[in-house]
Amino acid sequence: MVLLALAVVLVVGAEWSRVGSLVGADGRRARERRRRKSNLKLVRSDEEEFEESVQRDLSQLPTIEERDRL
């Protein structure tokens, strides 16, 4: 019986890094992160719409003409 108990303690000690990551604080953080990420949604937009928006914004920016620098 004592040998069996020692064998269990030895296996748990050898595998503690793996078991600890699943059960301990790291495991809890990983589970919470997975839970938070599952609520996120990817929003896809039309790429042409984005390009037109950027062009429109760039055209509305004030510019410095060459003669204005002097």
CHARMM-style PDB file with segment names, atoms N, HN, CA, C and O in Angstrom:
ATOM      1  N   MET     1       0.827  -1.187   0.000  1.00  0.00      PROA
ATOM      2  CA  MET     1       0.000   0.000   0.000  1.00  0.00      PROA
ATOM      3  C   MET     1       0.879   1.261   0.000  1.00  0.00      PROA
ATOM      4  O   MET     1       0.583   2.245  -0.677  1.00  0.00      PROA
ATOM      5  N   VAL     2       1.967   1.198   0.779  1.00  0.00      PROA
ATOM      6  HN  VAL     2       2.207   0.398   1.329  1.00  0.00      PROA
ATOM      7  CA  VAL     2       2.871   2.331   0.866  1.00  0.00      PROA
ATOM      8  C   VAL     2       3.558   2.563  -0.474  1.00  0.00      PROA
ATOM      9  O   VAL     2       3.735   3.705  -0.896  1.00  0.00      PROA
ATOM     10  N   LEU     3       3.940   1.485  -1.136  1.00  0.00      PROA
ATOM     11  HN  LEU     3       3.796   0.557  -0.792  1.00  0.00      PROA
ATOM     12  CA  LEU     3       4.582   1.624  -2.445  1.00  0.00      PROA
ATOM     13  C   LEU     3       3.635   2.242  -3.471  1.00  0.00      PROA
ATOM     14  O   LEU     3       4.046   3.053  -4.301  1.00  0.00      PROA
ATOM     15  N   LEU     4       2.372   1.853  -3.405  1.00  0.00      PROA
ATOM     16  HN  LEU     4       2.037   1.194  -2.731  1.00  0.00      PROA
ATOM     17  CA  LEU     4       1.372   2.421  -4.313  1.00  0.00      PROA
ATOM     18  C   LEU     4       1.212   3.922  -4.058  1.00  0.00      PROA
ATOM     19  O   LEU     4       1.157   4.706  -5.004  1.00  0.00      PROA
ATOM     20  N   ALA     5       1.138   4.320  -2.803  1.00  0.00      PROA
ATOM     21  HN  ALA     5       1.183   3.683  -2.034  1.00  0.00      PROA
ATOM     22  CA  ALA     5       1.011   5.734  -2.446  1.00  0.00      PROA
ATOM     23  C   ALA     5       2.241   6.511  -2.901  1.00  0.00      PROA
ATOM     24  O   ALA     5       2.118   7.626  -3.409  1.00  0.00      PROA
ATOM     25  N   LEU     6       3.431   5.928  -2.720  1.00  0.00      PROA
ATOM     26  HN  LEU     6       3.531   5.023  -2.307  1.00  0.00      PROA
ATOM     27  CA  LEU     6       4.653   6.588  -3.179  1.00  0.00      PROA
ATOM     28  C   LEU     6       4.684   6.714  -4.696  1.00  0.00      PROA
ATOM     29  O   LEU     6       5.152   7.720  -5.231  1.00  0.00      PROA
ATOM     30  N   ALA     7       4.191   5.702  -5.380  1.00  0.00      PROA
ATOM     31  HN  ALA     7       3.811   4.886  -4.945  1.00  0.00      PROA
ATOM     32  CA  ALA     7       4.147   5.751  -6.845  1.00  0.00      PROA
ATOM     33  C   ALA     7       3.209   6.869  -7.311  1.00  0.00      PROA
ATOM     34  O   ALA     7       3.527   7.598  -8.250  1.00  0.00      PROA
ATOM     35  N   VAL     8       2.062   7.001  -6.656  1.00  0.00      PROA
ATOM     36  HN  VAL     8       1.803   6.409  -5.893  1.00  0.00      PROA
ATOM     37  CA  VAL     8       1.110   8.068  -7.016  1.00  0.00      PROA
ATOM     38  C   VAL     8       1.745   9.434  -6.763  1.00  0.00      PROA
ATOM     39  O   VAL     8       1.635  10.328  -7.602  1.00  0.00      PROA
ATOM     40  N   VAL     9       2.405   9.605  -5.624  1.00  0.00      PROA
ATOM     41  HN  VAL     9       2.494   8.879  -4.943  1.00  0.00      PROA
ATOM     42  CA  VAL     9       3.063  10.869  -5.303  1.00  0.00      PROA
ATOM     43  C   VAL     9       4.154  11.164  -6.317  1.00  0.00      PROA
ATOM     44  O   VAL     9       4.312  12.313  -6.730  1.00  0.00      PROA
ATOM     45  N   LEU    10       4.900  10.168  -6.722  1.00  0.00      PROA
ATOM     46  HN  LEU    10       4.771   9.235  -6.386  1.00  0.00      PROA
ATOM     47  CA  LEU    10       5.962  10.341  -7.697  1.00  0.00      PROA
ATOM     48  C   LEU    10       5.408  10.762  -9.058  1.00  0.00      PROA
ATOM     49  O   LEU    10       5.957  11.661  -9.695  1.00  0.00      PROA
ATOM     50  N   VAL    11       4.337  10.128  -9.505  1.00  0.00      PROA
ATOM     51  HN  VAL    11       3.891   9.398  -8.988  1.00  0.00      PROA
ATOM     52  CA  VAL    11       3.736  10.477 -10.798  1.00  0.00      PROA
ATOM     53  C   VAL    11       3.163  11.885 -10.751  1.00  0.00      PROA
ATOM     54  O   VAL    11       3.344  12.657 -11.693  1.00  0.00      PROA
ATOM     55  N   VAL    12       2.475  12.229  -9.667  1.00  0.00      PROA
ATOM     56  HN  VAL    12       2.329  11.602  -8.902  1.00  0.00      PROA
ATOM     57  CA  VAL    12       1.903  13.576  -9.544  1.00  0.00      PROA
ATOM     58  C   VAL    12       3.028  14.612  -9.516  1.00  0.00      PROA
ATOM     59  O   VAL    12       2.914  15.665 -10.143  1.00  0.00      PROA
ATOM     60  N   GLY    13       4.097  14.324  -8.804  1.00  0.00      PROA
ATOM     61  HN  GLY    13       4.189  13.469  -8.295  1.00  0.00      PROA
ATOM     62  CA  GLY    13       5.228  15.249  -8.762  1.00  0.00      PROA
ATOM     63  C   GLY    13       5.886  15.422 -10.108  1.00  0.00      PROA
ATOM     64  O   GLY    13       6.283  16.531 -10.464  1.00  0.00      PROA
ATOM     65  N   ALA    14       6.010  14.358 -10.855  1.00  0.00      PROA
ATOM     66  HN  ALA    14       5.687  13.457 -10.565  1.00  0.00      PROA
ATOM     67  CA  ALA    14       6.646  14.426 -12.168  1.00  0.00      PROA
ATOM     68  C   ALA    14       5.773  15.159 -13.188  1.00  0.00      PROA
ATOM     69  O   ALA    14       6.290  15.839 -14.074  1.00  0.00      PROA
ATOM     70  N   GLU    15       4.478  15.023 -13.066  1.00  0.00      PROA
ATOM     71  HN  GLU    15       4.059  14.471 -12.346  1.00  0.00      PROA
ATOM     72  CA  GLU    15       3.556  15.618 -14.030  1.00  0.00      PROA
ATOM     73  C   GLU    15       2.934  16.912 -13.522  1.00  0.00      PROA
ATOM     74  O   GLU    15       1.990  17.412 -14.133  1.00  0.00      PROA
ATOM     75  N   TRP    16       3.434  17.469 -12.423  1.00  0.00      PROA
ATOM     76  HN  TRP    16       4.201  17.063 -11.927  1.00  0.00      PROA
ATOM     77  CA  TRP    16       2.790  18.633 -11.815  1.00  0.00      PROA
ATOM     78  C   TRP    16       2.784  19.844 -12.745  1.00  0.00      PROA
ATOM     79  O   TRP    16       1.819  20.607 -12.743  1.00  0.00      PROA
ATOM     80  N   SER    17       3.822  20.035 -13.527  1.00  0.00      PROA
ATOM     81  HN  SER    17       4.607  19.414 -13.528  1.00  0.00      PROA
ATOM     82  CA  SER    17       3.854  21.202 -14.422  1.00  0.00      PROA
ATOM     83  C   SER    17       2.716  21.137 -15.437  1.00  0.00      PROA
ATOM     84  O   SER    17       2.099  22.156 -15.749  1.00  0.00      PROA
ATOM     85  N   ARG    18       2.443  19.952 -15.947  1.00  0.00      PROA
ATOM     86  HN  ARG    18       2.944  19.125 -15.693  1.00  0.00      PROA
ATOM     87  CA  ARG    18       1.348  19.791 -16.905  1.00  0.00      PROA
ATOM     88  C   ARG    18       0.002  19.893 -16.208  1.00  0.00      PROA
ATOM     89  O   ARG    18      -0.901  20.565 -16.706  1.00  0.00      PROA
ATOM     90  N   VAL    19      -0.145  19.239 -15.063  1.00  0.00      PROA
ATOM     91  HN  VAL    19       0.589  18.693 -14.658  1.00  0.00      PROA
ATOM     92  CA  VAL    19      -1.411  19.268 -14.318  1.00  0.00      PROA
ATOM     93  C   VAL    19      -1.659  20.667 -13.771  1.00  0.00      PROA
ATOM     94  O   VAL    19      -2.791  21.150 -13.805  1.00  0.00      PROA
ATOM     95  N   GLY    20      -0.622  21.322 -13.269  1.00  0.00      PROA
ATOM     96  HN  GLY    20       0.298  20.929 -13.241  1.00  0.00      PROA
ATOM     97  CA  GLY    20      -0.763  22.663 -12.718  1.00  0.00      PROA
ATOM     98  C   GLY    20      -1.223  23.673 -13.740  1.00  0.00      PROA
ATOM     99  O   GLY    20      -1.985  24.583 -13.415  1.00  0.00      PROA
ATOM    100  N   SER    21      -0.768  23.526 -14.987  1.00  0.00      PROA
ATOM    101  HN  SER    21      -0.149  22.786 -15.252  1.00  0.00      PROA
ATOM    102  CA  SER    21      -1.191  24.463 -16.029  1.00  0.00      PROA
ATOM    103  C   SER    21      -2.663  24.278 -16.388  1.00  0.00      PROA
ATOM    104  O   SER    21      -3.307  25.216 -16.858  1.00  0.00      PROA
ATOM    105  N   LEU    22      -3.190  23.099 -16.174  1.00  0.00      PROA
ATOM    106  HN  LEU    22      -2.667  22.338 -15.792  1.00  0.00      PROA
ATOM    107  CA  LEU    22      -4.609  22.863 -16.453  1.00  0.00      PROA
ATOM    108  C   LEU    22      -5.499  23.258 -15.287  1.00  0.00      PROA
ATOM    109  O   LEU    22      -6.605  23.761 -15.486  1.00  0.00      PROA
ATOM    110  N   VAL    23      -5.021  23.031 -14.077  1.00  0.00      PROA
ATOM    111  HN  VAL    23      -4.123  22.623 -13.915  1.00  0.00      PROA
ATOM    112  CA  VAL    23      -5.849  23.211 -12.893  1.00  0.00      PROA
ATOM    113  C   VAL    23      -5.574  24.534 -12.191  1.00  0.00      PROA
ATOM    114  O   VAL    23      -6.494  25.122 -11.622  1.00  0.00      PROA
ATOM    115  N   GLY    24      -4.352  25.013 -12.215  1.00  0.00      PROA
ATOM    116  HN  GLY    24      -3.605  24.536 -12.677  1.00  0.00      PROA
ATOM    117  CA  GLY    24      -3.938  26.177 -11.439  1.00  0.00      PROA
ATOM    118  C   GLY    24      -4.372  27.496 -12.030  1.00  0.00      PROA
ATOM    119  O   GLY    24      -5.302  27.561 -12.834  1.00  0.00      PROA
ATOM    120  N   ALA    25      -3.678  28.562 -11.618  1.00  0.00      PROA
ATOM    121  HN  ALA    25      -2.922  28.509 -10.966  1.00  0.00      PROA
ATOM    122  CA  ALA    25      -4.013  29.919 -12.040  1.00  0.00      PROA
ATOM    123  C   ALA    25      -3.843  30.098 -13.546  1.00  0.00      PROA
ATOM    124  O   ALA    25      -4.642  30.788 -14.179  1.00  0.00      PROA
ATOM    125  N   ASP    26      -2.816  29.487 -14.125  1.00  0.00      PROA
ATOM    126  HN  ASP    26      -2.166  28.927 -13.611  1.00  0.00      PROA
ATOM    127  CA  ASP    26      -2.620  29.601 -15.573  1.00  0.00      PROA
ATOM    128  C   ASP    26      -3.783  28.984 -16.332  1.00  0.00      PROA
ATOM    129  O   ASP    26      -4.241  29.529 -17.336  1.00  0.00      PROA
ATOM    130  N   GLY    27      -4.249  27.859 -15.853  1.00  0.00      PROA
ATOM    131  HN  GLY    27      -3.877  27.416 -15.038  1.00  0.00      PROA
ATOM    132  CA  GLY    27      -5.388  27.207 -16.491  1.00  0.00      PROA
ATOM    133  C   GLY    27      -6.646  28.054 -16.396  1.00  0.00      PROA
ATOM    134  O   GLY    27      -7.429  28.134 -17.342  1.00  0.00      PROA
ATOM    135  N   ARG    28      -6.829  28.685 -15.240  1.00  0.00      PROA
ATOM    136  HN  ARG    28      -6.193  28.620 -14.472  1.00  0.00      PROA
ATOM    137  CA  ARG    28      -8.007  29.539 -15.047  1.00  0.00      PROA
ATOM    138  C   ARG    28      -7.944  30.731 -15.992  1.00  0.00      PROA
ATOM    139  O   ARG    28      -8.948  31.089 -16.608  1.00  0.00      PROA
ATOM    140  N   ARG    29      -6.758  31.355 -16.112  1.00  0.00      PROA
ATOM    141  HN  ARG    29      -5.943  31.064 -15.612  1.00  0.00      PROA
ATOM    142  CA  ARG    29      -6.606  32.488 -17.025  1.00  0.00      PROA
ATOM    143  C   ARG    29      -6.865  32.074 -18.467  1.00  0.00      PROA
ATOM    144  O   ARG    29      -7.506  32.805 -19.222  1.00  0.00      PROA
ATOM    145  N   ALA    30      -6.372  30.915 -18.842  1.00  0.00      PROA
ATOM    146  HN  ALA    30      -5.852  30.321 -18.229  1.00  0.00      PROA
ATOM    147  CA  ALA    30      -6.575  30.443 -20.214  1.00  0.00      PROA
ATOM    148  C   ALA    30      -8.052  30.173 -20.483  1.00  0.00      PROA
ATOM    149  O   ALA    30      -8.559  30.502 -21.555  1.00  0.00      PROA
ATOM    150  N   ARG    31      -8.738  29.578 -19.520  1.00  0.00      PROA
ATOM    151  HN  ARG    31      -8.326  29.311 -18.648  1.00  0.00      PROA
ATOM    152  CA  ARG    31     -10.179  29.325 -19.704  1.00  0.00      PROA
ATOM    153  C   ARG    31     -10.958  30.632 -19.792  1.00  0.00      PROA
ATOM    154  O   ARG    31     -11.865  30.755 -20.615  1.00  0.00      PROA
ATOM    155  N   GLU    32     -10.613  31.613 -18.950  1.00  0.00      PROA
ATOM    156  HN  GLU    32      -9.876  31.512 -18.281  1.00  0.00      PROA
ATOM    157  CA  GLU    32     -11.297  32.903 -18.999  1.00  0.00      PROA
ATOM    158  C   GLU    32     -11.043  33.599 -20.336  1.00  0.00      PROA
ATOM    159  O   GLU    32     -11.951  34.207 -20.903  1.00  0.00      PROA
ATOM    160  N   ARG    33      -9.828  33.512 -20.831  1.00  0.00      PROA
ATOM    161  HN  ARG    33      -9.090  33.018 -20.371  1.00  0.00      PROA
ATOM    162  CA  ARG    33      -9.497  34.137 -22.114  1.00  0.00      PROA
ATOM    163  C   ARG    33     -10.270  33.473 -23.250  1.00  0.00      PROA
ATOM    164  O   ARG    33     -10.801  34.156 -24.125  1.00  0.00      PROA
ATOM    165  N   ARG    34     -10.331  32.150 -23.236  1.00  0.00      PROA
ATOM    166  HN  ARG    34      -9.899  31.595 -22.525  1.00  0.00      PROA
ATOM    167  CA  ARG    34     -11.123  31.444 -24.268  1.00  0.00      PROA
ATOM    168  C   ARG    34     -12.585  31.857 -24.199  1.00  0.00      PROA
ATOM    169  O   ARG    34     -13.228  32.033 -25.234  1.00  0.00      PROA
ATOM    170  N   ARG    35     -13.114  32.013 -22.997  1.00  0.00      PROA
ATOM    171  HN  ARG    35     -12.591  31.870 -22.156  1.00  0.00      PROA
ATOM    172  CA  ARG    35     -14.511  32.403 -22.821  1.00  0.00      PROA
ATOM    173  C   ARG    35     -14.732  33.821 -23.360  1.00  0.00      PROA
ATOM    174  O   ARG    35     -15.727  34.076 -24.038  1.00  0.00      PROA
ATOM    175  N   ARG    36     -13.813  34.740 -23.064  1.00  0.00      PROA
ATOM    176  HN  ARG    36     -13.004  34.533 -22.513  1.00  0.00      PROA
ATOM    177  CA  ARG    36     -13.951  36.114 -23.568  1.00  0.00      PROA
ATOM    178  C   ARG    36     -13.832  36.147 -25.087  1.00  0.00      PROA
ATOM    179  O   ARG    36     -14.591  36.850 -25.754  1.00  0.00      PROA
ATOM    180  N   LYS    37     -12.884  35.390 -25.636  1.00  0.00      PROA
ATOM    181  HN  LYS    37     -12.267  34.819 -25.093  1.00  0.00      PROA
ATOM    182  CA  LYS    37     -12.686  35.393 -27.076  1.00  0.00      PROA
ATOM    183  C   LYS    37     -13.871  34.785 -27.813  1.00  0.00      PROA
ATOM    184  O   LYS    37     -14.131  35.142 -28.962  1.00  0.00      PROA
ATOM    185  N   SER    38     -14.584  33.884 -27.177  1.00  0.00      PROA
ATOM    186  HN  SER    38     -14.372  33.594 -26.243  1.00  0.00      PROA
ATOM    187  CA  SER    38     -15.721  33.262 -27.857  1.00  0.00      PROA
ATOM    188  C   SER    38     -16.845  34.263 -28.084  1.00  0.00      PROA
ATOM    189  O   SER    38     -17.700  34.043 -28.942  1.00  0.00      PROA
ATOM    190  N   ASN    39     -16.859  35.371 -27.324  1.00  0.00      PROA
ATOM    191  HN  ASN    39     -16.164  35.550 -26.627  1.00  0.00      PROA
ATOM    192  CA  ASN    39     -17.903  36.386 -27.489  1.00  0.00      PROA
ATOM    193  C   ASN    39     -17.555  37.416 -28.553  1.00  0.00      PROA
ATOM    194  O   ASN    39     -18.410  38.218 -28.930  1.00  0.00      PROA
ATOM    195  N   LEU    40     -16.317  37.414 -29.048  1.00  0.00      PROA
ATOM    196  HN  LEU    40     -15.623  36.763 -28.741  1.00  0.00      PROA
ATOM    197  CA  LEU    40     -15.909  38.375 -30.055  1.00  0.00      PROA
ATOM    198  C   LEU    40     -16.421  37.960 -31.431  1.00  0.00      PROA
ATOM    199  O   LEU    40     -16.544  36.774 -31.739  1.00  0.00      PROA
ATOM    200  N   LYS    41     -16.712  38.961 -32.240  1.00  0.00      PROA
ATOM    201  HN  LYS    41     -16.612  39.924 -31.989  1.00  0.00      PROA
ATOM    202  CA  LYS    41     -17.184  38.692 -33.600  1.00  0.00      PROA
ATOM    203  C   LYS    41     -16.328  39.469 -34.571  1.00  0.00      PROA
ATOM    204  O   LYS    41     -15.998  40.628 -34.320  1.00  0.00      PROA
ATOM    205  N   LEU    42     -15.968  38.856 -35.664  1.00  0.00      PROA
ATOM    206  HN  LEU    42     -16.236  37.914 -35.868  1.00  0.00      PROA
ATOM    207  CA  LEU    42     -15.180  39.488 -36.697  1.00  0.00      PROA
ATOM    208  C   LEU    42     -16.119  40.201 -37.656  1.00  0.00      PROA
ATOM    209  O   LEU    42     -17.035  39.594 -38.210  1.00  0.00      PROA
ATOM    210  N   VAL    43     -15.884  41.486 -37.846  1.00  0.00      PROA
ATOM    211  HN  VAL    43     -15.139  41.979 -37.396  1.00  0.00      PROA
ATOM    212  CA  VAL    43     -16.706  42.278 -38.743  1.00  0.00      PROA
ATOM    213  C   VAL    43     -15.912  42.497 -40.014  1.00  0.00      PROA
ATOM    214  O   VAL    43     -14.842  43.105 -39.996  1.00  0.00      PROA
ATOM    215  N   ARG    44     -16.433  42.006 -41.096  1.00  0.00      PROA
ATOM    216  HN  ARG    44     -17.303  41.512 -41.111  1.00  0.00      PROA
ATOM    217  CA  ARG    44     -15.763  42.166 -42.388  1.00  0.00      PROA
ATOM    218  C   ARG    44     -16.439  43.305 -43.140  1.00  0.00      PROA
ATOM    219  O   ARG    44     -17.658  43.469 -43.102  1.00  0.00      PROA
ATOM    220  N   SER    45     -15.615  44.079 -43.819  1.00  0.00      PROA
ATOM    221  HN  SER    45     -14.624  43.946 -43.851  1.00  0.00      PROA
ATOM    222  CA  SER    45     -16.123  45.211 -44.576  1.00  0.00      PROA
ATOM    223  C   SER    45     -15.668  45.085 -46.024  1.00  0.00      PROA
ATOM    224  O   SER    45     -14.709  44.382 -46.341  1.00  0.00      PROA
ATOM    225  N   ASP    46     -16.368  45.770 -46.867  1.00  0.00      PROA
ATOM    226  HN  ASP    46     -17.148  46.341 -46.609  1.00  0.00      PROA
ATOM    227  CA  ASP    46     -15.998  45.770 -48.272  1.00  0.00      PROA
ATOM    228  C   ASP    46     -14.705  46.565 -48.426  1.00  0.00      PROA
ATOM    229  O   ASP    46     -14.626  47.708 -47.977  1.00  0.00      PROA
ATOM    230  N   GLU    47     -13.704  45.979 -49.049  1.00  0.00      PROA
ATOM    231  HN  GLU    47     -13.768  45.050 -49.413  1.00  0.00      PROA
ATOM    232  CA  GLU    47     -12.396  46.617 -49.173  1.00  0.00      PROA
ATOM    233  C   GLU    47     -12.466  47.864 -50.041  1.00  0.00      PROA
ATOM    234  O   GLU    47     -11.767  48.840 -49.766  1.00  0.00      PROA
ATOM    235  N   GLU    48     -13.283  47.856 -51.070  1.00  0.00      PROA
ATOM    236  HN  GLU    48     -13.851  47.064 -51.293  1.00  0.00      PROA
ATOM    237  CA  GLU    48     -13.406  49.023 -51.928  1.00  0.00      PROA
ATOM    238  C   GLU    48     -13.987  50.195 -51.162  1.00  0.00      PROA
ATOM    239  O   GLU    48     -13.577  51.337 -51.366  1.00  0.00      PROA
ATOM    240  N   GLU    49     -14.928  49.924 -50.292  1.00  0.00      PROA
ATOM    241  HN  GLU    49     -15.261  48.996 -50.126  1.00  0.00      PROA
ATOM    242  CA  GLU    49     -15.526  50.978 -49.471  1.00  0.00      PROA
ATOM    243  C   GLU    49     -14.464  51.630 -48.583  1.00  0.00      PROA
ATOM    244  O   GLU    49     -14.461  52.848 -48.407  1.00  0.00      PROA
ATOM    245  N   PHE    50     -13.576  50.827 -48.033  1.00  0.00      PROA
ATOM    246  HN  PHE    50     -13.579  49.838 -48.177  1.00  0.00      PROA
ATOM    247  CA  PHE    50     -12.498  51.345 -47.198  1.00  0.00      PROA
ATOM    248  C   PHE    50     -11.557  52.222 -48.018  1.00  0.00      PROA
ATOM    249  O   PHE    50     -11.175  53.306 -47.576  1.00  0.00      PROA
ATOM    250  N   GLU    51     -11.185  51.762 -49.205  1.00  0.00      PROA
ATOM    251  HN  GLU    51     -11.495  50.882 -49.564  1.00  0.00      PROA
ATOM    252  CA  GLU    51     -10.282  52.538 -50.061  1.00  0.00      PROA
ATOM    253  C   GLU    51     -10.915  53.869 -50.452  1.00  0.00      PROA
ATOM    254  O   GLU    51     -10.242  54.900 -50.453  1.00  0.00      PROA
ATOM    255  N   GLU    52     -12.193  53.853 -50.782  1.00  0.00      PROA
ATOM    256  HN  GLU    52     -12.740  53.015 -50.782  1.00  0.00      PROA
ATOM    257  CA  GLU    52     -12.877  55.098 -51.132  1.00  0.00      PROA
ATOM    258  C   GLU    52     -12.913  56.043 -49.941  1.00  0.00      PROA
ATOM    259  O   GLU    52     -12.753  57.253 -50.105  1.00  0.00      PROA
ATOM    260  N   SER    53     -13.118  55.513 -48.764  1.00  0.00      PROA
ATOM    261  HN  SER    53     -13.248  54.530 -48.631  1.00  0.00      PROA
ATOM    262  CA  SER    53     -13.137  56.329 -47.556  1.00  0.00      PROA
ATOM    263  C   SER    53     -11.781  56.971 -47.305  1.00  0.00      PROA
ATOM    264  O   SER    53     -11.708  58.145 -46.941  1.00  0.00      PROA
ATOM    265  N   VAL    54     -10.715  56.216 -47.495  1.00  0.00      PROA
ATOM    266  HN  VAL    54     -10.775  55.263 -47.791  1.00  0.00      PROA
ATOM    267  CA  VAL    54      -9.366  56.755 -47.306  1.00  0.00      PROA
ATOM    268  C   VAL    54      -9.082  57.829 -48.338  1.00  0.00      PROA
ATOM    269  O   VAL    54      -8.557  58.890 -48.000  1.00  0.00      PROA
ATOM    270  N   GLN    55      -9.420  57.569 -49.590  1.00  0.00      PROA
ATOM    271  HN  GLN    55      -9.846  56.708 -49.865  1.00  0.00      PROA
ATOM    272  CA  GLN    55      -9.207  58.574 -50.641  1.00  0.00      PROA
ATOM    273  C   GLN    55      -9.993  59.849 -50.333  1.00  0.00      PROA
ATOM    274  O   GLN    55      -9.464  60.948 -50.499  1.00  0.00      PROA
ATOM    275  N   ARG    56     -11.219  59.723 -49.895  1.00  0.00      PROA
ATOM    276  HN  ARG    56     -11.648  58.830 -49.760  1.00  0.00      PROA
ATOM    277  CA  ARG    56     -12.048  60.875 -49.563  1.00  0.00      PROA
ATOM    278  C   ARG    56     -11.430  61.671 -48.413  1.00  0.00      PROA
ATOM    279  O   ARG    56     -11.390  62.901 -48.452  1.00  0.00      PROA
ATOM    280  N   ASP    57     -10.950  60.964 -47.393  1.00  0.00      PROA
ATOM    281  HN  ASP    57     -10.982  59.965 -47.362  1.00  0.00      PROA
ATOM    282  CA  ASP    57     -10.321  61.644 -46.262  1.00  0.00      PROA
ATOM    283  C   ASP    57      -9.036  62.339 -46.675  1.00  0.00      PROA
ATOM    284  O   ASP    57      -8.767  63.456 -46.233  1.00  0.00      PROA
ATOM    285  N   LEU    58      -8.238  61.693 -47.517  1.00  0.00      PROA
ATOM    286  HN  LEU    58      -8.456  60.786 -47.876  1.00  0.00      PROA
ATOM    287  CA  LEU    58      -6.992  62.308 -47.973  1.00  0.00      PROA
ATOM    288  C   LEU    58      -7.245  63.542 -48.827  1.00  0.00      PROA
ATOM    289  O   LEU    58      -6.498  64.518 -48.750  1.00  0.00      PROA
ATOM    290  N   SER    59      -8.278  63.502 -49.626  1.00  0.00      PROA
ATOM    291  HN  SER    59      -8.885  62.709 -49.688  1.00  0.00      PROA
ATOM    292  CA  SER    59      -8.573  64.653 -50.480  1.00  0.00      PROA
ATOM    293  C   SER    59      -9.055  65.847 -49.666  1.00  0.00      PROA
ATOM    294  O   SER    59      -8.948  66.981 -50.132  1.00  0.00      PROA
ATOM    295  N   GLN    60      -9.571  65.631 -48.487  1.00  0.00      PROA
ATOM    296  HN  GLN    60      -9.657  64.710 -48.108  1.00  0.00      PROA
ATOM    297  CA  GLN    60     -10.069  66.719 -47.646  1.00  0.00      PROA
ATOM    298  C   GLN    60      -8.992  67.296 -46.728  1.00  0.00      PROA
ATOM    299  O   GLN    60      -9.237  68.296 -46.054  1.00  0.00      PROA
ATOM    300  N   LEU    61      -7.816  66.694 -46.689  1.00  0.00      PROA
ATOM    301  HN  LEU    61      -7.617  65.882 -47.237  1.00  0.00      PROA
ATOM    302  CA  LEU    61      -6.738  67.217 -45.848  1.00  0.00      PROA
ATOM    303  C   LEU    61      -6.177  68.499 -46.441  1.00  0.00      PROA
ATOM    304  O   LEU    61      -6.059  68.615 -47.661  1.00  0.00      PROA
ATOM    305  N   PRO    62      -5.830  69.462 -45.595  1.00  0.00      PROA
ATOM    306  CA  PRO    62      -5.213  70.681 -46.131  1.00  0.00      PROA
ATOM    307  C   PRO    62      -3.805  70.380 -46.629  1.00  0.00      PROA
ATOM    308  O   PRO    62      -3.086  69.566 -46.049  1.00  0.00      PROA
ATOM    309  N   THR    63      -3.434  71.035 -47.689  1.00  0.00      PROA
ATOM    310  HN  THR    63      -4.018  71.696 -48.161  1.00  0.00      PROA
ATOM    311  CA  THR    63      -2.112  70.809 -48.259  1.00  0.00      PROA
ATOM    312  C   THR    63      -1.346  72.119 -48.291  1.00  0.00      PROA
ATOM    313  O   THR    63      -1.944  73.194 -48.256  1.00  0.00      PROA
ATOM    314  N   ILE    64      -0.037  72.032 -48.355  1.00  0.00      PROA
ATOM    315  HN  ILE    64       0.448  71.158 -48.384  1.00  0.00      PROA
ATOM    316  CA  ILE    64       0.817  73.204 -48.460  1.00  0.00      PROA
ATOM    317  C   ILE    64       1.336  73.261 -49.883  1.00  0.00      PROA
ATOM    318  O   ILE    64       2.047  72.363 -50.333  1.00  0.00      PROA
ATOM    319  N   GLU    65       0.983  74.296 -50.569  1.00  0.00      PROA
ATOM    320  HN  GLU    65       0.405  75.025 -50.203  1.00  0.00      PROA
ATOM    321  CA  GLU    65       1.445  74.474 -51.942  1.00  0.00      PROA
ATOM    322  C   GLU    65       2.889  74.939 -51.907  1.00  0.00      PROA
ATOM    323  O   GLU    65       3.348  75.455 -50.888  1.00  0.00      PROA
ATOM    324  N   GLU    66       3.611  74.764 -53.003  1.00  0.00      PROA
ATOM    325  HN  GLU    66       3.239  74.345 -53.831  1.00  0.00      PROA
ATOM    326  CA  GLU    66       5.018  75.144 -53.074  1.00  0.00      PROA
ATOM    327  C   GLU    66       5.199  76.631 -52.817  1.00  0.00      PROA
ATOM    328  O   GLU    66       6.149  77.020 -52.138  1.00  0.00      PROA
ATOM    329  N   ARG    67       4.316  77.472 -53.338  1.00  0.00      PROA
ATOM    330  HN  ARG    67       3.544  77.157 -53.889  1.00  0.00      PROA
ATOM    331  CA  ARG    67       4.432  78.909 -53.160  1.00  0.00      PROA
ATOM    332  C   ARG    67       4.131  79.337 -51.737  1.00  0.00      PROA
ATOM    333  O   ARG    67       4.572  80.402 -51.305  1.00  0.00      PROA
ATOM    334  N   ASP    68       3.370  78.505 -50.983  1.00  0.00      PROA
ATOM    335  HN  ASP    68       3.012  77.639 -51.333  1.00  0.00      PROA
ATOM    336  CA  ASP    68       3.027  78.844 -49.599  1.00  0.00      PROA
ATOM    337  C   ASP    68       4.198  78.640 -48.647  1.00  0.00      PROA
ATOM    338  O   ASP    68       4.192  79.192 -47.547  1.00  0.00      PROA
ATOM    339  N   ARG    69       5.182  77.876 -49.034  1.00  0.00      PROA
ATOM    340  HN  ARG    69       5.187  77.427 -49.927  1.00  0.00      PROA
ATOM    341  CA  ARG    69       6.327  77.609 -48.167  1.00  0.00      PROA
ATOM    342  C   ARG    69       7.239  78.813 -48.024  1.00  0.00      PROA
ATOM    343  O   ARG    69       7.899  78.974 -46.997  1.00  0.00      PROA
ATOM    344  N   LEU    70       7.284  79.650 -49.030  1.00  0.00      PROA
ATOM    345  HN  LEU    70       6.748  79.520 -49.864  1.00  0.00      PROA
ATOM    346  CA  LEU    70       8.205  80.791 -49.034  1.00  0.00      PROA
ATOM    347  C   LEU    70       7.671  81.826 -48.140  1.00  0.00      PROA
ATOM    348  OT1 LEU    70       8.282  82.883 -47.985  1.00  0.00      PROA
TER     349      LEU     70
END
